[in-house]
């Protein structure tokens, strides 16, 4: 019997069924492998990858010292004018890499949570994970509780602690996406209130540093911010891709997934830990950039016409959103570099309203 708490979630998440023309089966003799190839999904992912690469290189041309696109490409390979190589590789490349990697992490994490809960509103910034990471980082800045730990470690501890609290409070002979979302929203507001209190308690310079980070900002990023995030992605992105097949069985409901041999609660816990790791390292490096984890999987799902947010396409869409928003933030007002989180918030709010309207029309909006 289908769980009534999650019946509405599936109606919200699933778009129109994909056409049979969007799927191709294949079978190899050596090695003995068979599966389904989705040409549209492959095409969408390839186009997103090309667009992300072009936008990444274009972002390196923007600054007080304009550099031609061709010179940027040469500088990335270490050739060309030494001054240009210095500006590109030491000053601009870390910022763009943090935007690229954080966007991928936000998009993949959002896709994992939305698929696991079968609800498009279940993104990490809606269920308290980014807020929990933010509370720990702000506590380290304002109260000096970092103990020598960097923002990466504090962010990871905050997100992991919040995830465990949400999971424990939502547990009742198992968990469902519906309960995780409701509990997560409550925990998110608790963390937000705690963060506001810490900012109000801190000194002027501490509050400014905390607020600048809380908005979501790529300004001043260095190679020390790139390293931990790159390592985290190298470990967690393959894990997320390997969990893809098991995630799709969860969309059929717990009873059906169990009948297909899926260990539902261990899979949920593995997805939870992978998503938490991705969102924690991305938030620690770039701040809690708003709405990317919410909007990117939904955009990718509709571009690919799949019944679930495709993991890789969600990550590439997230990278495209962060890099594009950062370009807008740096150029929309001459002489001023806005935090990237302001732009993603302006662009992502309409997506949230659209999802809420669809949820209400589907009968699961309350």
C-alpha positions in Angstrom: 0.0 0.0 0.0 1.3 3.4 -0.9 2.2 5.7 2.0 -0.5 8.5 2.1 2.0 11.0 3.4 4.0 10.8 0.2 1.3 10.3 -2.3 1.0 14.0 -3.0 4.7 14.4 -3.3 4.9 12.1 -6.4 2.2 14.1 -8.1 4.2 17.3 -7.6 7.5 16.0 -8.8 6.6 13.9 -11.8 6.1 15.8 -15.1 4.5 14.3 -18.1 5.8 10.7 -18.8 8.7 10.7 -21.2 8.1 9.6 -24.8 9.4 6.2 -25.8 11.5 8.0 -28.4 13.5 9.5 -25.5 14.8 6.1 -24.6 17.0 3.5 -26.4 17.9 0.1 -25.0 21.4 -1.3 -25.6 23.1 -4.6 -24.8 26.8 -5.4 -25.0 28.3 -8.9 -25.3 31.7 -7.9 -24.0 31.5 -6.8 -21.3 28.0 -8.2 -20.6 26.2 -4.9 -19.9 22.7 -3.7 -20.8 20.7 -0.6 -20.0 18.7 2.3 -21.3 20.3 5.2 -23.2 18.4 8.5 -23.2 19.6 10.5 -26.2 17.8 13.7 -25.1 19.4 13.5 -21.6 22.8 13.0 -23.1 22.3 15.9 -25.6 21.1 18.2 -22.8 24.1 17.3 -20.6 26.5 17.9 -23.4 25.0 21.3 -24.2 25.0 22.3 -20.6 28.7 21.2 -20.3 29.7 23.3 -23.3 27.7 26.3 -22.1 29.3 26.0 -18.6 32.8 25.8 -20.1 32.2 28.9 -22.3 30.7 30.9 -19.4 33.6 29.8 -17.2 36.2 31.1 -19.6 34.1 34.3 -20.2 34.1 35.0 -16.4 37.9 35.1 -16.5 37.8 38.0 -19.0 35.8 40.2 -16.6 37.6 42.6 -14.2 39.4 45.9 -13.8 41.9 44.6 -16.3 39.9 43.3 -19.3 41.4 40.3 -21.0 40.5 38.9 -24.4 38.8 35.5 -24.5 41.6 34.0 -26.6 44.2 35.4 -24.2 42.3 33.8 -21.3 42.4 30.4 -23.1 46.2 30.7 -23.6 46.8 31.8 -20.0 45.0 28.7 -18.7 47.6 26.6 -20.5 50.4 28.7 -19.0 51.3 30.4 -22.3 51.0 34.1 -23.3 51.9 37.3 -21.5 53.3 36.6 -17.9 51.1 39.4 -16.5 48.0 37.9 -18.0 48.9 34.5 -16.8 49.3 35.9 -13.3 46.0 37.7 -13.3 44.1 34.7 -14.7 45.6 31.9 -12.7 46.2 33.5 -9.4 43.5 36.2 -9.1 40.5 35.1 -11.2 40.7 31.4 -11.7 40.1 30.5 -8.0 36.9 32.6 -7.9 35.6 31.0 -11.1 36.5 27.5 -9.9 34.7 28.0 -6.6 31.6 29.2 -8.5 31.8 26.2 -10.9 32.4 23.6 -8.2 29.9 25.1 -5.8 27.2 25.3 -8.5 27.7 21.6 -9.3 27.5 20.7 -5.7 24.4 22.7 -5.1 22.7 21.3 -8.1 23.6 17.6 -7.4 22.6 17.9 -3.7 19.3 19.5 -4.6 18.6 16.7 -7.1 19.4 14.0 -4.5 17.0 15.4 -1.9 14.2 16.1 -4.4 14.4 12.6 -5.8 14.7 11.0 -2.4 11.7 12.8 -1.0 9.8 13.0 -4.3 9.1 16.6 -3.7 10.6 19.6 -5.7 10.5 21.8 -2.6 12.9 19.5 -0.7 16.1 21.4 -1.5 18.9 21.8 1.2 18.1 25.5 1.6 14.5 24.7 2.3 15.0 21.9 4.9 17.6 23.7 7.0 20.9 22.2 5.9 22.4 25.4 4.5 21.1 27.3 7.5 22.7 24.8 9.9 26.0 25.2 8.1 25.6 29.0 8.3 24.9 28.9 12.0 28.1 27.0 12.8 30.3 29.2 10.5 28.8 32.4 12.0 29.4 31.0 15.5 33.0 30.4 14.6 33.4 34.0 13.2 31.5 35.8 16.0 32.3 33.7 19.1 35.7 32.5 18.0 34.7 28.8 18.5 36.5 27.6 15.5 39.3 26.1 17.5 41.6 26.5 14.5 39.0 24.9 12.2 38.3 26.5 8.8 34.9 27.4 7.4 35.0 24.2 5.4 35.1 22.0 8.5 32.6 24.2 10.4 30.2 24.1 7.5 30.4 20.3 7.3 29.8 19.9 11.0 26.9 22.3 10.9 25.2 20.7 7.9 25.8 17.2 9.3 24.5 18.0 12.7 21.4 19.6 11.2 20.8 16.7 8.9 21.0 14.2 11.8 18.6 16.3 13.9 16.1 16.5 11.0 16.4 12.8 10.3 15.9 11.9 14.0 12.9 14.2 14.5 11.3 12.9 11.3 11.8 9.2 12.2 8.7 7.3 13.1 9.3 3.6 12.2 11.1 5.0 9.2 11.1 8.4 7.4 9.1 9.9 4.6 9.8 12.8 2.4 6.7 14.6 3.8 8.0 14.5 7.4 11.5 15.4 6.4 10.3 18.6 4.7 8.0 19.6 7.6 10.6 19.0 10.2 13.3 20.6 8.1 11.4 23.8 7.6 11.0 24.1 11.4 14.7 23.4 12.0 15.6 25.9 9.3 13.8 28.7 11.1 15.5 27.7 14.4 18.9 27.9 12.7 18.0 31.2 11.1 17.0 32.7 14.4 20.2 31.5 16.1 22.3 33.0 13.2 20.5 36.4 13.6 21.2 36.3 17.3 24.8 35.6 16.7 25.1 38.4 14.2 23.4 40.9 16.6 25.7 39.8 19.4 28.9 40.2 17.4 31.0 43.3 17.0 30.8 45.5 14.0 33.6 43.9 12.0 32.5 40.4 12.9 28.9 41.1 11.9 30.1 42.6 8.6 32.2 39.5 7.9 29.3 37.2 8.8 26.7 39.0 6.8 29.0 39.1 3.8 29.4 35.4 3.9 25.7 34.7 4.7 24.5 36.4 1.5 26.6 34.0 -0.7 29.7 35.6 -2.1 32.5 34.7 -4.5 34.6 37.8 -3.9 38.1 37.2 -2.6 38.1 33.4 -3.1 41.6 31.8 -3.2 43.1 28.4 -3.9 42.6 27.5 -0.3 38.9 27.6 -0.9 39.1 25.5 -4.1 41.1 22.5 -2.7 38.6 21.1 -0.1 35.6 21.6 -2.4 37.4 19.9 -5.3 38.3 16.9 -3.1 34.8 16.6 -1.8 33.3 16.6 -5.3 35.8 14.0 -6.4 34.5 11.7 -3.7 30.8 12.5 -3.5 29.9 13.1 -7.1 30.7 9.5 -8.2 28.8 8.3 -5.1 25.8 10.4 -6.1 25.9 8.9 -9.6 26.1 5.4 -8.3 23.1 6.0 -6.1 21.0 7.0 -9.1 19.4 3.6 -9.9 18.5 3.1 -6.2 17.0 6.6 -6.0 14.7 5.9 -8.9 13.3 2.8 -7.2 12.5 5.0 -4.2 10.3 7.1 -6.5 7.9 4.1 -6.8 7.2 4.2 -3.1 8.7 2.4 -0.1 6.7 -0.8 -0.5 7.5 -1.2 -4.2 11.2 -0.3 -3.6 11.4 -3.0 -0.9 9.8 -5.5 -3.3 12.5 -4.7 -5.9 15.2 -5.4 -3.3 16.1 -1.9 -2.3 17.1 -1.4 1.4 15.1 1.8 1.7 16.3 3.3 5.0 20.1 2.6 4.4 19.7 4.1 0.9 18.0 7.2 2.3 20.8 7.6 4.8 23.5 7.2 2.1 21.7 9.8 0.0 21.3 12.1 3.0 25.1 11.9 3.9 26.1 12.5 0.2 23.8 15.4 -0.1 24.9 16.9 3.2 28.6 16.6 2.3 28.0 18.3 -1.1 26.0 21.2 0.4 28.3 21.6 3.4 31.5 22.0 1.4 29.8 24.2 -1.2 28.2 26.5 1.5 31.5 26.7 3.4 33.3 27.8 0.2 30.8 30.2 -1.4 28.3 30.8 1.3 24.6 29.8 1.3 23.9 30.8 -2.3 20.1 31.0 -2.4 17.8 28.9 -4.6 20.4 27.2 -6.8 19.8 23.8 -5.1 16.1 24.4 -5.5 15.8 25.6 -9.1 18.7 23.8 -10.9 17.3 20.2 -10.6 13.8 21.3 -11.7 15.2 23.2 -14.7 17.4 20.2 -15.7 14.4 17.8 -15.3 12.3 19.8 -17.7 15.1 20.2 -20.2 15.8 16.5 -20.2 12.1 15.5 -19.9 12.8 12.9 -17.3 10.6 11.8 -14.4 13.2 12.7 -11.9 16.0 15.4 -11.6 18.9 13.9 -13.5 22.0 14.1 -11.3 24.7 15.2 -13.7 22.5 17.6 -15.7 21.3 19.1 -12.3 25.0 19.8 -11.4 25.8 21.4 -14.7 22.7 23.5 -14.5 23.7 24.6 -11.0 27.2 25.6 -12.3 25.6 27.5 -15.1 23.3 29.4 -12.7 26.1 30.3 -10.3 28.6 31.4 -13.0 25.9 33.4 -14.9 24.6 35.0 -11.7 28.2 36.0 -10.8 28.7 37.6 -14.2 25.5 39.6 -13.7 26.5 40.6 -10.2 29.9 41.9 -11.4 28.6 43.8 -14.4 25.0 45.0 -13.6 26.3 48.0 -11.6 29.4 49.7 -12.9 32.2 49.7 -10.4 30.3 47.5 -7.9 30.5 43.8 -7.4 27.3 42.5 -5.8 27.3 39.2 -3.9 26.2 36.3 -6.2 23.5 35.3 -3.7 21.6 38.5 -4.3 21.3 37.7 -8.0 20.4 34.0 -7.5 17.8 35.1 -4.9 16.1 37.5 -7.4 16.2 34.9 -10.2 15.2 31.9 -8.0 12.3 33.5 -6.1 9.9 33.2 -9.1 10.9 29.5 -9.5 9.9 28.9 -5.9 6.5 30.7 -6.4 5.9 28.6 -9.6 6.6 25.4 -7.7 4.3 26.4 -4.9 1.5 27.2 -7.4 2.0 23.8 -9.1 2.0 22.0 -5.7 -1.3 23.7 -4.8 -2.9 22.8 -8.2 -1.7 19.2 -7.8 -3.5 19.0 -4.5 -0.5 18.7 -2.2 0.1 22.3 -1.4 -2.1 22.2 1.7 
